[in-house]
Amino acid sequence: MKVPVPFFLSYARTNSADIDRLREVLTPLFKISPDFAFGEWIDRQILPGENWRAEIEEAIKHSRFGLLLLSPDFVASDFITRNELPPLLAKPIVVPVELHRIAFDGSTDLKGLEERQVFRDSKGRSFDRCRMAPDRRDFARELFTKIIALLRKYPC
């Protein structure tokens, strides 16, 4: 029986096109995992009329980990840094992914992410630097492997 793994996808809305490209190559890998039943929560699931803030809080609370898709817009978002990052960074597993290049040289306020290892592919690229479909698939495969390693290292 597969272990359920709900996770929270945190991203800046302005990065939606790259988010969709990453989800396109990452979601199939989540679906074919032999050991884990991944359940992505993304704010696009909130229905009209629902209390969106409460839905986000519940999703974070019930998630096993946060998948943080980092970009300058992500770290500039007051909502993300005030409402999503604190509870997600308190979880045993958080997976920051460099969606777009960010300066890690002290010139950027990383809102508590300074101490976290950020995922880039084995060539040191952020996701947006993977222009061709095979590169994007390789990026997703490497990320998926790291997520599996974290889940095995920190079982529920």
GROMACS elastic network, one bead per residue, 0.5 to 0.9 nm:
[ bonds ]
;  ai    aj funct       b0    kb
    1    34     6  0.88881   500
    1    35     6  0.74186   500
    1    36     6  0.84696   500
    2    33     6  0.85510   500
    2    34     6  0.69327   500
    2    37     6  0.55502   500
    3    35     6  0.62844   500
    3    37     6  0.57547   500
    3    38     6  0.83296   500
    4    35     6  0.89553   500
    4    36     6  0.58747   500
    4    38     6  0.61216   500
    4    39     6  0.73634   500
    4    64     6  0.89332   500
    5    36     6  0.63815   500
    5    37     6  0.57216   500
    5    39     6  0.59432   500
    5    40     6  0.84042   500
    5    63     6  0.74122   500
    5    64     6  0.59335   500
    5    65     6  0.81373   500
    5   151     6  0.88272   500
    6    37     6  0.80091   500
    6    38     6  0.57145   500
    6    40     6  0.59110   500
    6    41     6  0.72104   500
    6    59     6  0.86195   500
    6    62     6  0.71304   500
    6    64     6  0.55081   500
    6    65     6  0.73606   500
    7    38     6  0.72683   500
    7    39     6  0.60859   500
    7    40     6  0.51482   500
    7    41     6  0.60468   500
    7    42     6  0.88750   500
    7    59     6  0.81010   500
    7    60     6  0.78353   500
    7    62     6  0.80519   500
    7    64     6  0.54377   500
    7    65     6  0.50558   500
    7    66     6  0.56926   500
    7    67     6  0.69682   500
    8    39     6  0.86058   500
    8    40     6  0.61268   500
    8    42     6  0.64686   500
    8    43     6  0.89636   500
    8    56     6  0.88673   500
    8    59     6  0.66331   500
    8    60     6  0.60367   500
    8    62     6  0.87216   500
    8    63     6  0.58334   500
    8    64     6  0.79293   500
    8    65     6  0.64399   500
    8    67     6  0.60269   500
    8    68     6  0.82575   500
    8    88     6  0.85545   500
    9    40     6  0.67952   500
    9    41     6  0.60188   500
    9    42     6  0.53819   500
    9    43     6  0.80492   500
    9    65     6  0.89066   500
    9    66     6  0.60842   500
    9    68     6  0.62758   500
    9    69     6  0.75835   500
   10    42     6  0.74389   500
   10    43     6  0.85376   500
   10    66     6  0.69063   500
   10    67     6  0.60825   500
   10    69     6  0.61614   500
   10    70     6  0.85697   500
   10    74     6  0.85066   500
   10    80     6  0.76605   500
   10    84     6  0.75145   500
   10    85     6  0.86041   500
   11    14     6  0.85830   500
   11    15     6  0.72990   500
   11    16     6  0.81549   500
   11    19     6  0.77251   500
   11    42     6  0.89821   500
   11    67     6  0.85260   500
   11    68     6  0.62879   500
   11    69     6  0.51392   500
   11    70     6  0.69245   500
   11    71     6  0.82948   500
   11    73     6  0.86627   500
   11    74     6  0.60795   500
   11    80     6  0.79651   500
   12    15     6  0.56022   500
   12    16     6  0.73320   500
   12    19     6  0.89390   500
   12    69     6  0.78121   500
   12    70     6  0.81034   500
   12    71     6  0.77095   500
   12    72     6  0.89806   500
   12    73     6  0.59666   500
   12    75     6  0.85417   500
   12    76     6  0.89490   500
   12    77     6  0.72066   500
   12    80     6  0.79614   500
   13    16     6  0.53307   500
   13    17     6  0.89547   500
   13    19     6  0.87350   500
   13    73     6  0.85077   500
   13    74     6  0.85129   500
   14    17     6  0.80393   500
   14    73     6  0.71456   500
   14    74     6  0.87484   500
   15    18     6  0.56420   500
   15    19     6  0.61318   500
   15    20     6  0.87380   500
   15    71     6  0.79913   500
   15    73     6  0.77683   500
   15    74     6  0.85366   500
   15    99     6  0.85798   500
   15   100     6  0.88877   500
   16    20     6  0.60477   500
   16    21     6  0.86040   500
   17    20     6  0.52343   500
   17    21     6  0.64024   500
   17    22     6  0.88255   500
   18    22     6  0.61551   500
   18    23     6  0.85244   500
   18    99     6  0.75186   500
   18   100     6  0.88758   500
   18   127     6  0.79852   500
   18   128     6  0.68785   500
   19    22     6  0.51738   500
   19    23     6  0.60852   500
   19    24     6  0.84780   500
   19    69     6  0.78306   500
   19    99     6  0.80406   500
   20    23     6  0.50911   500
   20    24     6  0.60079   500
   20    25     6  0.88989   500
   21    24     6  0.51047   500
   21    25     6  0.67895   500
   21    26     6  0.87852   500
   21   136     6  0.80839   500
   22    25     6  0.55116   500
   22    26     6  0.60028   500
   22    27     6  0.83031   500
   22    99     6  0.86529   500
   22   127     6  0.75782   500
   22   136     6  0.72634   500
   22   137     6  0.85308   500
   22   139     6  0.87734   500
   22   140     6  0.71250   500
   23    27     6  0.54033   500
   23    28     6  0.85052   500
   23   140     6  0.86869   500
   24    27     6  0.59797   500
   24    28     6  0.74508   500
   25    28     6  0.64060   500
   25    29     6  0.74437   500
   25   133     6  0.86959   500
   25   136     6  0.69147   500
   25   137     6  0.55459   500
   25   138     6  0.88825   500
   25   139     6  0.87081   500
   25   140     6  0.60505   500
   25   141     6  0.82982   500
   26    29     6  0.54157   500
   26    30     6  0.65788   500
   26    31     6  0.89742   500
   26   137     6  0.76261   500
   26   139     6  0.88310   500
   26   140     6  0.51931   500
   26   141     6  0.73040   500
   26   143     6  0.82968   500
   26   144     6  0.72060   500
   27    30     6  0.51053   500
   27    31     6  0.63177   500
   27    32     6  0.89367   500
   27    40     6  0.87983   500
   27   140     6  0.89609   500
   28    31     6  0.50179   500
   28    32     6  0.64224   500
   28    33     6  0.89113   500
   29    32     6  0.53622   500
   29    33     6  0.64431   500
   29   140     6  0.80679   500
   29   141     6  0.73811   500
   29   144     6  0.70093   500
   30    33     6  0.55634   500
   30    36     6  0.79066   500
   30    37     6  0.74180   500
   30    38     6  0.58308   500
   30    39     6  0.84768   500
   30   144     6  0.75937   500
   31    34     6  0.86396   500
   31    36     6  0.86336   500
   31    37     6  0.71870   500
   31    38     6  0.69967   500
   32    35     6  0.89334   500
   32    36     6  0.87240   500
   32    37     6  0.86976   500
   33    36     6  0.56554   500
   33    37     6  0.70793   500
   33    38     6  0.82044   500
   33   148     6  0.89859   500
   34    37     6  0.81604   500
   36   148     6  0.85627   500
   39    63     6  0.88171   500
   40    63     6  0.88015   500
   41    44     6  0.83795   500
   41    45     6  0.72504   500
   41    56     6  0.89477   500
   41    59     6  0.67439   500
   41    60     6  0.86851   500
   41    63     6  0.82118   500
   42    45     6  0.59741   500
   42    46     6  0.81971   500
   42    56     6  0.86868   500
   42    59     6  0.86953   500
   43    46     6  0.56642   500
   43    52     6  0.81324   500
   43    55     6  0.83214   500
   43    56     6  0.70873   500
   44    47     6  0.80063   500
   46    49     6  0.86037   500
   46    50     6  0.66196   500
   46    51     6  0.83105   500
   46    52     6  0.64153   500
   46    55     6  0.70285   500
   46    56     6  0.85430   500
   47    50     6  0.56807   500
   47    51     6  0.87990   500
   47    52     6  0.83110   500
   48    51     6  0.86844   500
   48    52     6  0.88735   500
   49    52     6  0.83010   500
   50    53     6  0.87706   500
   50    54     6  0.83449   500
   50    55     6  0.75224   500
   51    54     6  0.54539   500
   51    55     6  0.62391   500
   51    56     6  0.88028   500
   52    55     6  0.50119   500
   52    56     6  0.61998   500
   52    57     6  0.86431   500
   53    56     6  0.52048   500
   53    57     6  0.62423   500
   53    58     6  0.86821   500
   54    57     6  0.50569   500
   54    58     6  0.61108   500
   54    59     6  0.85168   500
   55    58     6  0.52061   500
   55    59     6  0.61097   500
   55    60     6  0.86460   500
   56    59     6  0.50975   500
   56    60     6  0.61864   500
   56    61     6  0.85395   500
   56    84     6  0.82467   500
   57    60     6  0.52383   500
   57    61     6  0.61151   500
   57    62     6  0.87240   500
   57    83     6  0.82809   500
   57    84     6  0.80318   500
   57    87     6  0.89105   500
   58    61     6  0.50004   500
   58    62     6  0.61855   500
   58    63     6  0.85163   500
   59    62     6  0.52979   500
   59    63     6  0.60142   500
   60    63     6  0.51906   500
   60    64     6  0.83539   500
   60    65     6  0.82378   500
   60    66     6  0.76780   500
   60    84     6  0.75997   500
   60    87     6  0.72279   500
   60    88     6  0.68788   500
   61    64     6  0.83986   500
   61    87     6  0.77941   500
   61    88     6  0.85464   500
   62    65     6  0.89647   500
   63    66     6  0.70922   500
   63    88     6  0.88183   500
   63    91     6  0.89652   500
   64    91     6  0.76184   500
   64    92     6  0.83393   500
   64    93     6  0.72334   500
   64    94     6  0.87583   500
   64   156     6  0.81791   500
   65    88     6  0.70955   500
   65    91     6  0.65731   500
   65    92     6  0.74857   500
   65    93     6  0.50828   500
   65    94     6  0.52642   500
   65    95     6  0.73272   500
   66    85     6  0.88626   500
   66    88     6  0.57476   500
   66    89     6  0.80152   500
   66    91     6  0.80219   500
   66    93     6  0.70849   500
   66    95     6  0.60571   500
   66    96     6  0.79840   500
   67    88     6  0.89425   500
   67    94     6  0.62907   500
   67    96     6  0.60794   500
   67    97     6  0.72896   500
   68    74     6  0.87031   500
   68    85     6  0.87149   500
   68    88     6  0.89418   500
   68    94     6  0.74234   500
   68    95     6  0.59145   500
   68    97     6  0.59151   500
   68    98     6  0.83821   500
   68    99     6  0.88906   500
   69    74     6  0.74271   500
   69    95     6  0.84618   500
   69    96     6  0.61585   500
   69    97     6  0.50562   500
   69    98     6  0.61818   500
   69    99     6  0.54193   500
   69   100     6  0.83478   500
   70    73     6  0.78918   500
   70    74     6  0.55506   500
   70    75     6  0.70564   500
   70    96     6  0.65609   500
   70    97     6  0.57593   500
   70    99     6  0.52073   500
   70   100     6  0.64633   500
   70   101     6  0.81239   500
   70   102     6  0.77466   500
   70   118     6  0.88611   500
   71    75     6  0.65550   500
   71    76     6  0.85362   500
   71    97     6  0.89135   500
   71    98     6  0.66158   500
   71    99     6  0.57672   500
   71   101     6  0.64403   500
   71   102     6  0.62106   500
   72    75     6  0.54312   500
   72    76     6  0.60759   500
   72    77     6  0.86991   500
   72   100     6  0.72897   500
   72   101     6  0.77054   500
   72   102     6  0.62008   500
   72   103     6  0.88214   500
   72   108     6  0.87950   500
   73    77     6  0.61274   500
   74    77     6  0.53847   500
   74    78     6  0.87961   500
   74    80     6  0.70436   500
   74    81     6  0.81410   500
   75    78     6  0.79105   500
   75    80     6  0.75518   500
   75    81     6  0.67198   500
   75   108     6  0.87828   500
   75   109     6  0.75739   500
   75   110     6  0.62137   500
   75   111     6  0.67023   500
   76    79     6  0.89792   500
   76    80     6  0.83479   500
   76    81     6  0.78294   500
   76   109     6  0.86929   500
   76   110     6  0.88981   500
   76   111     6  0.89525   500
   77    80     6  0.53720   500
   77    81     6  0.62000   500
   77    82     6  0.84798   500
   78    81     6  0.52556   500
   78    82     6  0.58587   500
   78    83     6  0.81051   500
   79    82     6  0.53317   500
   79    83     6  0.55813   500
   79    84     6  0.71737   500
   80    83     6  0.54587   500
   80    85     6  0.60290   500
   80    86     6  0.89526   500
   81    84     6  0.60737   500
   81    85     6  0.51329   500
   81    86     6  0.72285   500
   81   111     6  0.64463   500
   81   112     6  0.86630   500
   82    85     6  0.65035   500
   82    86     6  0.68167   500
   83    86     6  0.65904   500
   83    87     6  0.75521   500
   84    87     6  0.60744   500
   84    88     6  0.61847   500
   84    89     6  0.85722   500
   85    88     6  0.50878   500
   85    89     6  0.57523   500
   85    90     6  0.84317   500
   85   111     6  0.81375   500
   85   112     6  0.80674   500
   85   113     6  0.88498   500
   86    89     6  0.53386   500
   86    90     6  0.63726   500
   86   112     6  0.83316   500
   87    90     6  0.51395   500
   87    91     6  0.68582   500
   88    91     6  0.54545   500
   88    92     6  0.87749   500
   88    93     6  0.82902   500
   88    94     6  0.66434   500
   89    92     6  0.78234   500
   89    93     6  0.79008   500
   89    94     6  0.63128   500
   89   112     6  0.81231   500
   89   113     6  0.82534   500
   90    93     6  0.83888   500
   90    94     6  0.84685   500
   91    94     6  0.65870   500
   92   154     6  0.73174   500
   93   150     6  0.70857   500
   93   151     6  0.78925   500
   93   154     6  0.75037   500
   94   116     6  0.85628   500
   95   116     6  0.85898   500
   95   117     6  0.82654   500
   95   118     6  0.72741   500
   95   119     6  0.74181   500
   95   146     6  0.89468   500
   95   147     6  0.74889   500
   95   150     6  0.89681   500
   96    99     6  0.89907   500
   96   113     6  0.81669   500
   96   116     6  0.75446   500
   96   117     6  0.73103   500
   96   118     6  0.50581   500
   96   119     6  0.61335   500
   97   100     6  0.87675   500
   97   118     6  0.55955   500
   97   120     6  0.65791   500
   97   126     6  0.77562   500
   97   127     6  0.81375   500
   97   143     6  0.83116   500
   98   101     6  0.62211   500
   98   102     6  0.73381   500
   98   118     6  0.64980   500
   98   119     6  0.60384   500
   98   120     6  0.59749   500
   98   125     6  0.81102   500
   98   127     6  0.64883   500
   98   128     6  0.85725   500
   99   102     6  0.88238   500
   99   120     6  0.85016   500
   99   126     6  0.53571   500
   99   128     6  0.59661   500
   99   129     6  0.87068   500
  100   125     6  0.89986   500
  100   126     6  0.55668   500
  100   127     6  0.64335   500
  100   128     6  0.56174   500
  100   129     6  0.77948   500
  101   125     6  0.81712   500
  101   126     6  0.58389   500
  101   127     6  0.85058   500
  101   128     6  0.79915   500
  101   129     6  0.85182   500
  102   108     6  0.77724   500
  102   110     6  0.89746   500
  102   126     6  0.89101   500
  103   106     6  0.72864   500
  103   107     6  0.65718   500
  103   108     6  0.60475   500
  103   110     6  0.89694   500
  104   107     6  0.71098   500
  104   108     6  0.67446   500
  104   109     6  0.89495   500
  104   110     6  0.80039   500
  104   114     6  0.77407   500
  105   108     6  0.73007   500
  106   109     6  0.72513   500
  106   110     6  0.85295   500
  106   114     6  0.88671   500
  108   111     6  0.88846   500
  109   112     6  0.81762   500
  109   113     6  0.88287   500
  109   114     6  0.84827   500
  110   113     6  0.52888   500
  110   114     6  0.58942   500
  111   114     6  0.74939   500
  112   115     6  0.71521   500
  112   116     6  0.82712   500
  113   116     6  0.52982   500
  113   117     6  0.82610   500
  113   118     6  0.84620   500
  114   117     6  0.81226   500
  119   124     6  0.86816   500
  119   126     6  0.80691   500
  119   143     6  0.72230   500
  119   146     6  0.86242   500
  120   123     6  0.75773   500
  120   124     6  0.52455   500
  120   125     6  0.53225   500
  120   126     6  0.53468   500
  120   127     6  0.74283   500
  120   139     6  0.79418   500
  120   142     6  0.89227   500
  120   143     6  0.81727   500
  121   124     6  0.52172   500
  121   125     6  0.54211   500
  121   126     6  0.69483   500
  121   127     6  0.79127   500
  121   138     6  0.80935   500
  121   139     6  0.55442   500
  121   140     6  0.85887   500
  121   142     6  0.65710   500
  121   143     6  0.74448   500
  122   125     6  0.74439   500
  122   139     6  0.82041   500
  122   142     6  0.77719   500
  125   128     6  0.79408   500
  125   129     6  0.58790   500
  125   130     6  0.71576   500
  125   139     6  0.85708   500
  126   129     6  0.55214   500
  126   130     6  0.72603   500
  126   139     6  0.87067   500
  127   130     6  0.54482   500
  127   131     6  0.84159   500
  127   135     6  0.89087   500
  127   136     6  0.70007   500
  127   139     6  0.69408   500
  127   140     6  0.87386   500
  128   131     6  0.67747   500
  128   136     6  0.86218   500
  129   132     6  0.89676   500
  129   135     6  0.88694   500
  129   136     6  0.88453   500
  130   133     6  0.76603   500
  130   134     6  0.84128   500
  130   135     6  0.52156   500
  130   136     6  0.53678   500
  130   137     6  0.89717   500
  130   138     6  0.89762   500
  130   139     6  0.76260   500
  131   134     6  0.86639   500
  131   135     6  0.68256   500
  131   136     6  0.71082   500
  132   135     6  0.53665   500
  132   136     6  0.64219   500
  132   137     6  0.88304   500
  133   136     6  0.50564   500
  133   137     6  0.61897   500
  133   138     6  0.86219   500
  134   137     6  0.50686   500
  134   138     6  0.61647   500
  134   139     6  0.86069   500
  135   138     6  0.50113   500
  135   139     6  0.61162   500
  135   140     6  0.86242   500
  136   139     6  0.50109   500
  136   140     6  0.62203   500
  136   141     6  0.86013   500
  137   140     6  0.50814   500
  137   141     6  0.60991   500
  137   142     6  0.86483   500
  138   141     6  0.50164   500
  138   142     6  0.61861   500
  138   143     6  0.85440   500
  139   142     6  0.52994   500
  139   143     6  0.61921   500
  139   144     6  0.85828   500
  140   143     6  0.50189   500
  140   144     6  0.59434   500
  140   145     6  0.85259   500
  141   144     6  0.50788   500
  141   145     6  0.62065   500
  141   146     6  0.87598   500
  142   145     6  0.51474   500
  142   146     6  0.64195   500
  142   147     6  0.88039   500
  143   146     6  0.51575   500
  143   147     6  0.62668   500
  143   148     6  0.87081   500
  144   147     6  0.50806   500
  144   148     6  0.62259   500
  144   149     6  0.86289   500
  145   148     6  0.51831   500
  145   149     6  0.62495   500
  145   150     6  0.87683   500
  146   150     6  0.62481   500
  146   151     6  0.86999   500
  147   150     6  0.50981   500
  147   151     6  0.62562   500
  147   152     6  0.86831   500
  148   151     6  0.51101   500
  148   152     6  0.62521   500
  148   153     6  0.85759   500
  149   152     6  0.51807   500
  149   153     6  0.60715   500
  149   154     6  0.85847   500
  150   154     6  0.59741   500
  150   155     6  0.82927   500
  151   154     6  0.52273   500
  151   155     6  0.56516   500
  151   156     6  0.81440   500
  152   155     6  0.55534   500
